[in-house]
Structures are given as structure tokens and as C-alpha cells.
């Protein structure tokens, strides 16, 4: 061992075959030592400890995590148990090497990664091949241009075993099948190669399509293939299986030649040399490139130990962002072949991903405001429910938001053909939270923007959400051909029937809102209790969608201030304009350029950057804080796709702006 690098003290969680392989790897490593093992039974732990010369054996995983000598844990439990024990290990302050796949899906991955980041521990998915110099050589050849411009990747990892209902490989309850067991390797290699071709650590595909054969009894994939397309025009063909043998190689084709990796995954487990073959265009034969390498699992343990001792947040060979991208691609592959595990279906989520009761956190302070007609104080940051496509991701996102103090959810009849409403309905039912949250629904998107169309959609929304009442109901668009009184009359009928609480309009002009409330007052009816238009520090130059209305102009702001009508701002952060995505060189995505690029918006952005530096936050936090510091009740709708995006959105809650700051940010003052 290197005397300059204290050995990392490992604890091994589980006593299965792969745990034994890793124990042997650590024994051959330069920078590690196994000091304890934990199992669900004392006998199993003692047998494993005796076999591998380990000093202490714990009869429970809890005892292993409580062992003060253990610095890092290797988690080799079955796939569905990873999330619970990664979170527990992070909370115990242990660094974590977790077997692949780290989670059953991207939702589980987000929960684990966030736990590791918040508790300051290193987390790595155990793709041992990523730590071998052969893989580093492949990346080096691609980046050096040895293959020219990379166009195609072919990667397979597949084997044949007989069906056994008791085996984890075939069990639906264990996340069985080829995609999750070995297809994860092929996908990770494809993303690594595409990234190397783009000069990055990895690249996520822009599309994933696939086909597969599912077992008639368990429903897991016997064998499957997928095509991944990347933004840099790299295309990958990947395949996997547990019921079909294939040639487990990687081929990478470029404009100047191609590379064959005969043994990409289990590279000389006990050390020695490996060989890859470079076929250059015009050459008589391939060039054999020989790579020296040590024991495969020892190199994995050492890569992890070096990162920990260096104080890194991630292991460079397999970062947590890389893992999340891989899980997202695997989700898409499984969706393409119709494989959803029973544990991922809506009815199964009566628990959190970490397998513990849902509870408010004490370390995050949400801000709230009272809204007339709503019994609960409403979170100033409202969770938009239009970005989730699966129950695991929805559960991960919404559990996290609720635990951080969030209690307001915005959805609509239109979103993804009703999927978001159904997902939110299951989440509310499974969690028993209906009386603890505020549900904002929307209906009446053209062509159904009529009193009759809105009524039909409202009933459908209530059915999908499995609730009998919405706290706030907003008409998704206005229809100027319909007199405002007809909308007000219809909404009052639903309010009297108890189907909705307060109501209002989204993408309604202030003039039409004012006319609706004049009509309601004249008739002695309930008027608009809220409005939801675009509102952000950056003015919307061109409508994001047809029929969109903004309230960022001076006249709208004055009217909202005078009438104190609650405003729920969509695209409150200008859809990424205040992040690094936006640049004056017009290289951002087309929608960002079309909707937000203007000289005055860039001037606002520059001022947000200045204020962000002063307050120690991000510019996007300043932009969101601007929305929350208006002289009328203002709420920001956020649409995070990941837990990390939720966390970054919450940063705005610790920003206090003075009226002078607000005016200066909006170019109404030259000086603060």
C-alpha cells in the first residue's frame, strides 16, 4: 500500500457472489482494506468473514453502517434494495460504491444522488470496466482523432441461461432481465464513446428506440436491442440478454477507421494485458494495441479510494451525473419494449423510494402566502406537474418537494394526454395528502375553450386526479368570442357544487379579467380569485405557445398591485434565460432565442448576474426572487425535471430584495 495514502476502510453489505468478487478485489488493491461485512444473518456474515479474512461480521446492515471503523461501503444487494441502503449509508456518513444498475430507474437514482450530495459522501455506480486502462485508451483514441469522426457504435453484453423463476435474473420483483443486468454496460459505453467524440465525459442520447422479447411468465426481457441517437450524429446499436448468447464486443466506426474491443466488460479480472484492434482506412491489417492492467475489481476499489482521499465529490471514471444519464436511457429502452416492473406501477408506491415515511424536513424553509378562498397557506414556489412521464420519477420529485415544505401542485387536463393528472392523483391517494396540499387544475385549452368544453374537462380532471374538488381552477386560455359572463356563470355553478374553490384565467388579458370581475360584482357572483400569465424578470418577446399572455408589462403590474389579485407566474425563470444556456451569440436553442432574446432582456440578465455575485446565489435565483418580491401576491410556477433542479429553484427563497433592487433589475432605475 502507498504509505502516503491511508487505506480506505471498507465494509461490504451483502454476502452474495459479487460481494465475494469485490472482497477479493479489495484484497489485491493498493489503497483499500475490508474491515467488516454485514448481512441479514449473523451466520452468513461470519462465514463470509472467515472466507475472506475479514475482522468483523455484523448480523445486520444497520450494524455495519453503525461501525465507526467503516469509511466506505460496497453495496451488493439485489437491485430493488439499492435505493434504501444507499440513502441510509449516506445518512450514516459512509462513502458508497453501489453495484450496477444503481437503481431500477432514474427516479431512484435521483433520490440516491441527492442523498449523497447533501451528506457530503462520494457515491459511485460500480461499472468496474470504466476504471480499467483499456477503457481510458479507447477514449484517448477517439479524442485523438485516430478514428476520424465517430459515426457508429455497436455494443453487446448478453448470455444465455435457462429460465428459473427463483433466480433474480428472471424475477420481475428483482428487476430481472437483460437490459438492467447487462444492457446497462452497453448503454454506458455508447454514452461514453459519444461523449468522447464530443470532447465531453459522456453524452446523453436525444432519442432511444428499441425492440425486445419479454418472458411470458415473469415479463422481464429475454433479449432486447436499442438504437440511441446523439446530438453529435453518433448512432449506437446496443443489445443485451439473459436468454440469448451474443458476441460480447464493442465496435466503434469512424470516418478514418474502426476499433474492435474484444473484451470490453470483464477485462482480465486477475490482471495482465488486454488487446484492442485499430483498423485504419487503407492499412493492410489492424494495429494491435496492448494495454497493461491490474486486477479489475482492485482497480475499481483504488479509483474510488483515490477520489475519496482527494476530497472529490465524484469518481471521475463514473460520476453521478453519468449514472443518472444512464438510468434515464435505460428507462427509455425499457419503455420502448413495454417493460415496466410491478414495483414501478402506481399502486406499488405506498412508500417513498427510500422506504420510509414521508416527513417534512427541518433544514429547508419554504415561504408561504395566504390566498383568499384557500384554507391552507400556499407555497410561494408551486410545483408544475407537466414534466414527469413515469410514476417513479413523479414520486421522487413530488416526495422531495413536499418534504422541503412544498404544498402546491399545478397541473392541467391537457398535459401529456392526462398522464400528469393520473400520476398526481395516484401520488395524492397513496400518500393520503389531499387535505395537506393545494391542487391547481386547468382546462379549456383550445378548441375546447367554451363553457361546455371546460365543464367536460373539469369532470375528467377530477376523475383522473381521484379527488372531488380542486382548490384553484384556471381556464387554460381565453376565448374572446365568448362573453366573459358566460364563463363566470359556468364557473360559479361548479363552485356552488363544490367541485372547485377559487377560479380564474391563465393567459387572460388584464382587460378581460377586469371585465369578468365587473360582471361578477354586478351579478353578485364569485369573481376571478387568481390569474396565471407569464411573468418573469425577462419579458417574453414572442409567445412561447399560441395564445400565451404575459403580465410583465407596467400596466398589468399596476393593475395587479391595485387589485391585489394573486398571480401564479408560469415560465417564472424565463425557461433558462438566466442560466448559462443563454448567450448573445445566438447558439442557444431556437425557442430560447425566439421568446427571450432582446437587448433589454440581456441588460436585465447582466444586472441579475451582478446582484447574484453580491448575494452569493445564482442569477436564476435572483430572477425567481424578482417574481416573489412584487407588490401583489405573486407565486412562481417551477417545472423542474430533476431533484437537483428543484434544489436550485429553492435557492431564491433565501434572497431578499428591496423595492429599489426590484426596480433596478427591471431597468426602471439606473442605480440601486
C-alpha positions, -999 to 999 in steps of 0.1 A, spaced: 0 0 0 11 35 -7 22 50 27 12 84 15 -24 74 10 -41 58 41 -60 27 31 -97 32 27 -115 11 53 -143 -9 35 -175 -25 48 -192 -49 25 -230 -50 25 -243 -84 15 -226 -118 11 -235 -128 -24 -213 -139 -52 -204 -104 -65 -197 -93 -29 -171 -120 -27 -156 -109 -60 -153 -74 -47 -137 -86 -14 -110 -103 -34 -105 -72 -55 -100 -50 -24 -76 -76 -10 -55 -71 -42 -58 -33 -42 -32 -7 -33 -54 17 -13 -81 -4 4 -88 -28 32 -120 -46 41 -126 -43 78 -162 -55 82 -191 -73 64 -228 -70 70 -255 -95 62 -291 -101 71 -280 -131 92 -252 -135 117 -242 -169 103 -239 -157 67 -218 -127 78 -194 -149 99 -190 -174 70 -182 -146 46 -158 -130 70 -139 -163 76 -137 -170 39 -122 -136 31 -102 -129 62 -124 -100 74 -121 -89 110 -157 -82 120 -190 -97 109 -223 -79 115 -257 -97 115 -275 -67 101 -269 -39 76 -277 -13 103 -249 -26 124 -225 -24 95 -234 13 89 -230 20 127 -195 6 127 -172 36 133 -142 20 116 -160 16 83 -154 46 60 -169 33 28 -195 6 20 -198 -16 -10 -235 -24 -16 -240 -57 -34 -276 -63 -25 -303 -71 -52 -312 -41 -74 -345 -31 -57 -327 -27 -23 -301 -3 -36 -321 29 -31 -329 23 6 -294 13 16 -276 40 -4 -297 66 13 -291 51 47 -254 48 41 -252 84 30 -270 95 62 -245 75 82 -217 94 65 -203 65 46 -189 68 11 -207 44 -12 -198 21 -41 -231 6 -53 -234 -23 -77 -249 -16 -111 -275 -7 -120 -275 17 -91 -313 20 -93 -342 4 -110 -349 37 -127 -340 73 -130 -363 83 -101 -344 60 -77 -311 73 -90 -321 110 -83 -330 101 -47 -297 84 -41 -275 110 -57 -292 138 -38 -287 120 -5 -250 116 -13 -246 152 -22 -265 165 8 -244 144 32 -211 151 15 -202 115 6 -188 100 -26 -212 78 -45 -202 57 -75 -220 31 -96 -198 0 -98 -190 -1 -135 -156 -17 -130 -147 -16 -167 -147 22 -165 -117 20 -142 -95 -1 -164 -68 15 -186 -83 -3 -216 -114 19 -214 -92 50 -209 -73 40 -241 -105 37 -261 -114 73 -250 -79 85 -258 -80 71 -294 -114 87 -301 -103 121 -287 -70 120 -306 -89 116 -339 -75 81 -346 -108 70 -360 -117 103 -376 -153 115 -370 -171 88 -350 -204 78 -365 -215 44 -352 -211 23 -320 -221 -13 -317 -220 -28 -281 -234 -61 -269 -235 -78 -235 -256 -109 -235 -255 -145 -222 -279 -175 -221 -292 -191 -190 -322 -213 -186 -354 -199 -172 -356 -202 -134 -385 -185 -116 -364 -183 -84 -334 -166 -100 -330 -128 -97 -321 -128 -134 -357 -138 -143 -376 -123 -114 -398 -93 -120 -396 -84 -83 -358 -83 -85 -356 -61 -116 -346 -90 -137 -339 -93 -174 -311 -84 -198 -314 -46 -200 -309 -39 -163 -284 -67 -156 -260 -63 -186 -276 -38 -210 -266 -11 -187 -230 -17 -196 -236 -14 -234 -256 18 -229 -229 33 -206 -202 25 -232 -223 41 -260 -227 73 -240 -190 73 -231 -180 70 -267 -204 96 -279 -191 119 -252 -155 113 -261 -164 122 -297 -178 155 -285 -149 162 -262 -170 155 -231 -170 129 -203 -202 114 -216 -232 124 -238 -269 115 -233 -289 104 -263 -315 126 -278 -337 96 -287 -339 59 -278 -359 33 -297 -359 -4 -292 -374 -38 -295 -373 -69 -273 -388 -102 -263 -404 -105 -229 -407 -137 -210 -443 -149 -209 -443 -157 -172 -422 -131 -155 -425 -103 -181 -388 -94 -180 -368 -91 -212 -352 -123 -225 -332 -103 -250 -335 -68 -264 -318 -42 -287 -319 -4 -289 -308 24 -311 -295 55 -295 -290 87 -314 -269 115 -301 -268 152 -308 -233 149 -325 -247 124 -350 -233 94 -333 -256 64 -335 -253 34 -312 -267 0 -316 -268 -18 -283 -281 -53 -273 -284 -74 -242 -300 -106 -230 -301 -132 -203 -316 -159 -226 -295 -155 -257 -257 -156 -262 -242 -129 -284 -207 -118 -293 -199 -95 -264 -177 -70 -281 -177 -33 -289 -171 -19 -324 -166 18 -330 -167 31 -366 -153 64 -377 -145 82 -409 -109 71 -408 -112 36 -395 -128 15 -368 -119 0 -334 -127 -35 -321 -127 -41 -284 -129 -79 -280 -133 -80 -242 -149 -46 -231 -166 -56 -199 -147 -81 -177 -112 -71 -187 -87 -96 -174 -103 -99 -139 -70 -110 -123 -47 -86 -141 -24 -89 -171 -27 -74 -206 -56 -69 -229 -57 -61 -266 -78 -39 -288 -76 -37 -326 -74 -5 -346 -84 -8 -383 -72 23 -401 -86 30 -435 -61 20 -462 -40 -1 -439 -31 -37 -448 -42 -50 -414 -52 -40 -380 -29 -25 -354 -29 -44 -322 -28 -22 -292 -17 -39 -259 -28 -24 -226 -13 -33 -192 -38 -36 -164 -41 -48 -129 -69 -69 -112 -102 -54 -125 -120 -50 -92 -89 -39 -74 -86 -10 -99 -122 -1 -93 -116 0 -55 -85 20 -60 -101 46 -83 -128 51 -56 -103 53 -28 -81 79 -46 -112 101 -53 -122 99 -16 -88 107 -3 -85 136 -28 -117 151 -14 -136 148 -48 -173 149 -50 -174 123 -77 -152 95 -90 -141 108 -125 -144 74 -141 -181 72 -133 -197 103 -120 -232 105 -105 -244 127 -134 -232 99 -157 -252 74 -137 -283 95 -139 -280 98 -176 -275 61 -180 -306 53 -159 -327 77 -180 -316 60 -212 -324 26 -197 -358 39 -187 -364 48 -224 -352 15 -236 -375 -4 -213 -404 19 -222 -398 11 -259 -403 -26 -254 -431 -22 -229 -412 -34 -198 -424 -17 -165 -416 -37 -133 -445 -43 -110 -427 -23 -83 -428 8 -107 -465 8 -112 -486 35 -95 -503 12 -70 -469 0 -56 -458 34 -44 -474 34 -10 -439 41 3 -411 66 -5 -382 54 -27 -361 54 4 -386 31 21 -395 55 50 -425 76 60 -429 110 42 -419 137 66 -412 175 64 -376 184 66 -364 208 93 -335 222 73 -354 239 45 -377 268 50 -404 272 24 -422 306 21 -459 308 21 -487 333 14 -524 335 22 -548 334 -7 -584 343 0 -606 313 -6 -579 287 1 -577 272 35 -540 264 35 -512 289 33 -498 284 -3 -461 277 -10 -446 306 -30 -429 281 -53 -456 259 -69 -446 226 -84 -455 223 -120 -465 187 -128 -460 188 -166 -425 173 -168 -429 138 -153 -435 108 -176 -434 79 -151 -445 71 -116 -410 66 -102 -398 100 -114 -430 117 -102 -428 101 -68 -391 111 -65 -398 147 -75 -431 152 -55 -419 135 -23 -388 156 -23 -408 188 -29 -433 180 -2 -405 172 23 -389 205 16 -421 223 26 -439 225 -8 -476 221 -8 -489 235 -41 -492 215 -73 -501 228 -108 -515 205 -134 -538 206 -164 -562 185 -184 -540 189 -215 -507 178 -201 -495 146 -219 -530 134 -226 -539 133 -189 -509 114 -177 -498 141 -153 -532 143 -137 -533 105 -133 -498 104 -118 -506 132 -94 -539 115 -84 -521 83 -75 -495 101 -56 -521 120 -36 -541 89 -29 -511 67 -20 -497 94 3 -530 104 19 -521 141 14 -552 156 -2 -560 178 28 -524 189 32 -518 203 -3 -532 228 -27 -542 214 -62 -543 238 -91 -561 225 -122 -565 239 -156 -589 232 -185 -604 248 -216 -574 247 -239 -585 254 -275 -605 241 -292 -624 233 -260 -623 269 -247 -660 272 -242 -682 268 -211 -693 234 -223 -658 222 -231 -644 234 -198 -671 217 -179 -664 184 -196 -627 187 -190 -632 196 -153 -652 164 -147 -625 144 -165 -597 161 -144 -615 153 -112 -618 117 -122 -582 114 -132 -570 130 -101 -594 109 -80 -605 140 -60 -639 157 -56 -626 192 -56 -598 214 -70 -586 243 -48 -579 265 -77 -593 261 -112 -579 282 -141 -591 284 -177 -561 275 -197 -568 300 -224 -593 328 -231 -618 327 -260 -627 364 -268 -657 352 -289 -674 341 -257 -687 369 -234 -670 368 -201 -703 365 -183 -708 330 -197 -675 318 -183 -683 334 -149 -717 318 -147 -704 284 -156 -675 286 -130 -699 297 -103 -721 267 -110 -691 244 -104 -681 264 -73 -715 261 -58 -714 223 -65 -682 221 -45 -661 210 -75 -638 240 -74 -627 266 -48 -614 298 -63 -611 302 -101 -595 324 -127 -578 325 -160 -544 316 -174 -533 336 -204 -562 361 -200 -555 397 -206 -559 420 -177 -587 438 -195 -608 405 -198 -600 396 -162 -613 431 -151 -644 427 -172 -651 393 -157 -649 407 -122 -671 436 -130 -697 412 -143 -694 390 -112 -698 420 -89 -728 433 -108 -745 399 -106 -735 392 -70 -713 362 -81 -679 349 -72 -653 366 -95 -618 357 -105 -597 348 -75 -564 344 -93 -547 348 -127 -518 328 -142 -499 345 -170 -463 346 -180 -444 368 -156 -406 369 -152 -377 394 -150 -371 388 -187 -400 400 -209 -415 374 -233 -405 388 -267 -426 362 -287 -453 339 -272 -439 305 -262 -472 290 -275 -501 303 -294 -524 323 -272 -499 330 -245 -503 362 -225 -477 379 -203 -483 402 -173 -448 416 -171 -457 450 -186 -462 481 -165 -499 484 -169 -506 448 -159 -483 451 -128 -501 483 -118 -535 466 -121 -524 436 -101 -509 458 -74 -541 479 -72 -564 449 -70 -541 426 -51 -552 396 -72 -529 366 -66 -508 359 -97 -493 324 -104 -464 331 -128 -456 305 -154 -421 304 -170 -411 325 -140 -375 318 -147 -378 326 -184 -372 290 -194 -334 290 -188 -326 326 -200 -308 333 -167 -287 302 -169 -255 295 -189 -277 283 -217 -283 319 -229 -256 337 -248 -256 367 -272 -240 346 -299 -275 331 -306 -262 295 -302 -289 286 -276 -319 265 -286 -343 282 -310 -372 286 -286 -350 305 -261 -337 328 -288 -372 334 -303 -390 340 -270 -365 358 -248 -336 373 -267 -336 411 -268 -312 439 -257 -333 449 -227 -336 413 -215 -298 409 -217 -294 441 -197 -317 426 -171 -297 394 -171 -264 414 -166 -279 431 -136 -291 397 -122 -256 384 -126 -242 414 -106 -267 410 -78 -262 372 -77 -225 377 -71 -232 401 -42 -257 377 -26 -238 345 -32 -265 329 -53 -271 320 -90 -286 345 -114 -316 323 -119 -323 326 -81 -323 364 -85 -347 361 -114 -371 340 -93 -367 362 -63 -378 392 -85 -411 374 -92 -417 367 -55 -409 403 -45 -437 420 -63 -462 444 -46 -490 420 -51 -494 383 -41 -470 366 -65 -463 329 -68 -437 312 -91 -446 281 -110 -415 260 -114 -411 230 -137 -381 210 -125 -373 178 -143 -348 166 -116 -344 169 -79 -313 189 -85 -333 215 -104 -358 217 -75 -330 223 -51 -315 251 -73 -350 267 -76 -354 268 -38 -322 290 -37 -344 320 -44 -362 317 -11 -332 329 8 -329 360 -13 -344 393 0 -348 421 -25 -357 457 -17 -381 477 -38 -351 496 -52 -335 462 -61 -366 452 -79 -369 484 -99 -332 483 -107 -334 448 -120 -363 457 -143 -343 487 -157 -366 512 -140 -337 528 -122 -301 535 -133 -288 530 -98 -298 510 -68 
